[in-house]
């Protein structure tokens, strides 16, 4: 059964500046856009990302992202990758999402941020990854059902050399909804 949505409430002393509670009939395109394609995204990903409702839709106040076994071009799976790039940007504060991740080996859902200057196609190395910066708030590798991790990537500390930490639990992460957050300040 789909649980009831829980509206965002900022922690005491903080002001909510933006949220999306997915309480409309469709994904709000003033808040979200999509990455589309199946070129591996720098991680060897097997899926083709689409903007189709079969892969991303709003249902009962929740954003539902669905992996489907189907072929598009050279990819044998489809999914969705939503982003706020070009629509919303933030510097400092608490960024959080309440989500339920899928279970199973081969899945790798993530909740992360790229620097607002990120643009791998403009020819300026300062806006490329990792120089533009990345904060991985939560990544979940399905073959490690009790573990999430987070990381910081930047010039000189990226990929396997990122500043990262693992969060081990005594329960399977995918069994329930959890809130994932980062509090980001100038340091």
Secondary structure, 3 states (H helix, E strand, C coil): CCCCCCCCCCCCCCCCCCCCCCCCCCCCCCCCEEECECCCCCCCCCEEECCCCCCEEEECCEEEECCEEEEECCEEEEECEEECCCCCCCCCEEEEEEECCCCCCCCCCEEEEECCCCCCCCCCHHHCCCCCCEEEEEECCCCCCCEEEEEEEECCECHHHCEEEEEECCCCHHHCCEEEEEEECCC
